[in-house]
Amino acid sequence: MNYQETTDWMFNQLPMYQTQGASAYKKDLANTNALISHLKNPQEGIKFIHVAGTNGKGSTSHMLASIFQEAGYKVGLYTSPHLKDFRERVKIDGNPISEKFVCEFIASNKTFFEEHDISFFEMSVGLAFDYFKQEQVDIAIFEVGMGGRLDATNIISPLASVITNIGLDHTQFLGNTLALIAAEKAGIIKENIPVIIGEYKPETKQVFEVTAAKNKSKIYFASDLVTVEYPSDLIGHYQAHNKKTVLQTIAVINSLQLFNISKDNITEGLLNVVRNTGLLGRWQQIRTKPTVICDTAHNKEGLEIVVNQINSEEFRNIHIVFGVVNDKNLDDILPILPTDAKYYFAKPNNPRGLDAQILMEKANTFGLKGKAFNSVTEAYEKALLLATPTDFIYIGGSTFVVAEIL
């Protein structure tokens, strides 16, 4: 199979949360353990930083990778989901894994995947382990897919565990309270391995403290310990929290005396995240006159921060191109959105995308006025047509919406 055929097989033949939702979620790590055994445990010997959280784990992972790159280390980076190409998920020093490696890995293991019902995410994790091992990376920044305790990434033994924050997202899998979700994400805390918490609330802090104590893991609450003094090319307001998490993580890693990260490395790393890692879709400006911003925030906590930043911008009129997946709790997110905007509702080109007409009708009940369009591209083109040079266009609601524009 060529690369297109290989990725088509990966996306369409096997369970994948990104397209199928609940049916792709597995209740234990048996498949992952079988997979890494089949691959001869490629994760062993790799130095990891493991990053979980409801929001910000992608930005945090990319910031960490950029800083290590500036310090001269060979850095593996595993994140999800991708926006344009599957290879974005697996990078070394900002360079995506080759199409050839992806094709050869799948071809070599395809029979095992089929016989053991290995999911899309599980095989992606195995691919990253195998690639990073073969390429002998100095450090691998590994982002959790969803949750933590039962996530396929949670078979690693990292140098440090990072949990950015807790919000009410994926409640059908992780629980419907902050404490329950915190318990799932705290599942990445390992015995005698330090854990860095980015943000917390009283009900989540207790969960983290109890889990860390049980595992004899030193715990650091970055929001209490760190003052941000470093600018970054990631300009979203929410990045201030992520920078604190990153700075505390670097301090912990330096204390282990396995790496040497200087202040200059931190400065340059944070200023050059996009250049070093290729990160996309985080308060990303893609046009001026009118200003066009896209952002992958897709849950209540993330969208609240984004809307606050929109409100701080200067513009004459605001246009919002918006789409969501069909398991999103609209009663949580629609009240957050500004009522003085003109909306362009669209269904993401994904099996889980919510029909634009249904989204529009629900949005109308919250005072959000606009029209439904047949595609994200059509919605965006209409917004560009109607916007004046002094207007502001925001594109978001789902990773898939942003992916179609980029």
Residue pairs with C-beta under 8 A, 6 or more apart in sequence:
1 9
1 103
1 106
1 107
2 103
3 99
3 102
3 103
6 102
6 103
6 106
6 107
7 86
7 102
9 106
9 110
10 16
10 86
10 106
10 120
10 123
10 124
11 19
11 120
14 113
14 117
14 118
14 119
14 120
14 123
15 23
15 24
15 117
15 119
15 120
16 24
16 119
16 120
16 121
17 24
17 25
17 120
17 121
17 145
17 146
18 24
18 80
18 81
18 120
18 350
18 352
19 350
19 351
19 352
20 351
20 352
21 325
21 326
21 327
21 352
22 172
22 173
22 327
24 119
24 120
24 121
25 146
25 173
26 119
26 122
26 150
27 150
28 150
29 150
29 152
29 154
29 155
31 116
31 117
31 118
31 119
31 122
31 152
32 122
32 125
32 126
32 152
32 155
33 155
34 116
35 112
35 116
35 118
35 122
35 123
35 125
35 126
36 42
36 43
36 126
36 129
36 155
38 109
38 112
38 116
39 109
39 126
39 129
39 130
42 126
42 129
42 130
42 132
42 133
42 134
43 129
43 133
43 155
43 156
45 133
46 76
46 129
46 132
46 133
46 137
46 140
46 156
47 138
47 139
47 140
47 158
47 159
47 258
48 139
48 140
48 141
48 142
48 156
48 157
48 158
48 159
49 64
49 139
49 140
49 141
49 142
49 158
49 159
49 160
49 162
49 249
49 253
50 142
50 144
50 153
50 154
50 156
50 158
50 160
50 161
50 162
50 188
51 57
51 60
51 61
51 64
51 141
51 142
51 143
51 144
51 162
51 164
52 143
52 144
52 147
52 148
52 151
52 161
52 162
52 163
52 164
52 185
52 188
53 60
53 144
53 162
53 163
53 164
53 165
53 166
53 185
53 198
54 164
54 165
54 166
54 167
54 168
54 169
54 181
54 185
54 299
54 301
55 164
55 165
55 167
55 169
55 238
55 297
55 299
55 301
55 302
56 164
56 165
56 198
56 238
56 241
56 242
56 245
57 143
57 144
57 162
57 164
58 79
58 143
58 279
58 282
58 296
59 234
59 236
59 239
59 242
59 273
59 279
59 282
60 162
60 164
60 198
60 242
60 245
60 246
60 249
61 77
61 79
61 141
61 142
61 143
62 77
62 79
62 234
62 273
62 277
62 279
63 232
63 234
63 242
63 243
63 246
63 269
63 270
63 273
64 141
64 246
64 249
64 250
65 75
65 77
65 91
65 94
65 141
65 276
65 277
66 269
66 270
66 272
66 273
66 276
66 277
67 246
67 250
67 261
67 265
67 266
67 269
67 270
68 75
68 138
68 139
68 141
68 259
68 261
68 265
68 269
69 75
69 93
69 94
69 269
69 276
69 277
70 264
70 265
70 266
70 268
70 269
70 272
70 276
71 259
71 260
71 261
71 262
71 265
71 269
73 138
73 139
73 259
74 92
74 93
74 135
74 136
74 137
74 138
74 139
75 92
75 93
75 137
75 138
75 139
75 140
75 141
76 90
76 91
76 92
76 128
76 131
76 132
76 135
76 137
76 139
76 140
76 141
76 142
77 90
77 91
77 92
77 94
77 140
77 141
77 277
78 89
78 90
78 125
78 128
78 132
78 140
78 141
78 142
78 143
78 153
79 88
79 89
79 143
80 89
80 121
80 124
80 143
80 145
81 89
81 399
82 88
82 89
82 403
83 280
83 281
83 296
83 399
83 402
83 403
83 406
84 280
84 403
84 406
85 96
86 102
86 124
87 96
87 97
87 98
87 99
87 102
88 96
88 278
88 280
89 124
89 128
90 96
90 97
90 124
90 127
90 128
90 131
91 97
91 277
91 278
92 131
92 132
92 135
92 137
93 276
94 275
94 276
94 277
94 278
96 278
97 127
97 131
101 131
102 127
105 127
105 130
105 131
106 113
106 123
106 127
109 123
109 126
112 118
113 123
118 126
119 152
121 145
121 152
122 152
125 145
125 152
125 153
128 140
128 142
132 140
138 259
139 159
139 259
142 153
142 156
142 158
143 153
144 151
144 153
144 154
144 185
144 188
145 151
145 152
145 153
146 170
146 173
146 174
147 170
147 173
147 174
147 181
147 184
147 185
147 187
148 154
148 163
148 184
148 185
148 186
148 187
148 188
149 183
149 184
149 185
149 186
149 187
149 188
150 184
150 187
151 187
151 188
154 187
154 188
157 190
157 193
158 190
158 193
159 193
159 253
159 256
159 258
160 193
160 194
160 195
160 196
160 249
160 252
160 253
161 188
161 189
161 190
161 193
161 194
161 195
161 196
161 217
162 195
162 196
162 198
162 245
162 249
163 185
163 186
163 188
163 195
163 196
163 197
163 198
163 208
164 198
164 199
164 241
164 242
164 245
165 198
165 199
165 200
165 241
165 301
166 178
166 181
166 182
166 185
166 199
166 200
166 201
166 204
167 178
167 181
167 299
167 300
167 301
167 302
168 176
168 178
168 181
168 299
168 300
168 301
168 329
168 332
169 181
169 299
169 300
169 301
170 181
171 181
171 329
172 327
174 180
174 181
174 184
174 185
175 181
175 183
175 184
177 203
178 201
178 203
178 204
179 203
179 204
179 206
179 207
182 203
182 204
182 207
182 208
183 207
183 211
186 207
186 208
186 211
186 212
188 195
189 195
189 208
189 211
189 212
189 215
189 217
190 215
190 217
191 215
191 216
191 217
192 215
192 216
192 217
193 215
193 217
194 217
194 218
194 219
194 220
194 252
195 208
195 212
195 217
195 218
195 219
195 220
196 219
196 220
196 222
196 245
196 248
196 249
196 252
197 205
197 208
197 219
197 220
197 221
197 222
197 223
198 222
198 223
198 241
198 242
198 244
198 245
199 222
199 223
199 241
200 208
200 221
200 223
205 221
208 219
209 219
211 217
212 218
212 219
220 248
220 252
222 244
222 245
222 247
222 248
222 249
223 241
223 244
225 244
225 248
226 244
226 247
226 248
228 240
228 243
228 244
228 247
230 243
230 247
230 266
230 267
230 270
230 271
231 270
231 271
232 239
232 243
232 270
232 271
232 273
233 270
233 271
233 272
233 273
233 274
233 275
234 242
234 270
234 273
234 274
234 279
234 282
234 283
235 283
236 282
236 283
236 295
236 305
236 306
236 309
237 305
237 308
237 309
237 312
238 297
238 302
238 305
238 306
238 309
239 282
239 283
243 270
246 270
247 266
250 261
250 266
253 259
253 261
254 260
254 261
269 276
273 279
280 402
280 406
281 294
281 295
281 296
281 399
281 402
281 403
281 406
282 295
282 296
283 293
283 295
283 306
283 309
284 293
284 294
284 295
284 406
285 291
285 292
285 293
286 292
286 293
286 294
286 405
286 406
287 393
289 389
289 390
290 315
290 319
290 384
290 387
290 388
290 389
290 390
290 391
290 392
290 393
291 313
291 315
291 391
291 392
291 393
292 384
292 393
292 394
292 395
293 310
293 392
293 393
293 394
293 395
294 394
294 395
294 396
294 401
294 402
294 405
294 406
295 306
295 394
295 395
295 396
295 402
296 396
296 398
296 399
296 402
297 303
297 305
297 306
297 396
298 324
298 325
298 328
298 396
298 397
298 398
298 399
299 328
299 332
299 333
300 329
300 332
300 333
300 336
303 333
303 336
303 337
303 396
303 397
304 336
306 394
306 396
307 336
307 337
307 338
310 318
310 338
310 392
310 394
311 338
313 392
315 390
315 391
315 392
316 388
316 390
316 391
317 342
317 387
317 388
317 391
317 392
318 338
318 340
318 341
318 342
318 391
318 392
318 393
318 394
319 341
319 342
319 343
319 344
319 383
319 386
319 387
319 391
319 392
319 393
319 394
320 337
320 338
320 341
320 342
320 343
320 344
320 370
320 393
320 394
320 395
320 396
321 344
321 346
321 376
321 379
321 380
321 383
321 393
321 394
321 395
321 396
321 401
321 405
322 337
322 343
322 344
322 345
322 346
322 359
322 363
322 395
322 396
322 397
322 401
323 345
323 346
323 347
323 348
323 353
323 354
323 356
323 359
323 376
323 379
323 397
323 398
323 400
323 401
324 330
324 333
324 348
324 353
324 354
324 359
324 397
324 398
325 348
325 350
325 352
325 353
325 354
325 398
325 400
326 352
326 353
326 354
326 355
327 352
328 354
328 398
330 359
330 362
330 363
333 397
334 362
334 363
334 366
334 368
335 366
337 363
337 366
337 368
339 366
339 367
339 368
339 369
341 368
341 370
341 394
342 369
342 370
342 383
342 386
343 360
343 363
343 368
343 369
343 370
343 371
344 370
344 371
344 373
344 379
344 380
344 382
344 383
345 356
345 357
345 359
345 360
345 363
345 370
345 371
345 372
345 373
345 379
346 356
346 372
346 373
346 374
346 375
346 376
346 378
346 379
346 401
347 353
347 354
347 355
347 356
347 359
347 375
347 376
348 376
348 398
348 400
348 401
348 404
349 375
349 376
349 400
349 404
350 400
353 398
353 400
356 372
356 373
356 374
356 379
357 372
359 372
360 370
360 371
360 372
363 370
371 382
373 379
373 382
375 404
376 395
376 401
376 404
376 405
377 404
377 405
380 393
380 395
380 405
383 393
384 393
387 393
395 401
395 402
395 405
396 402
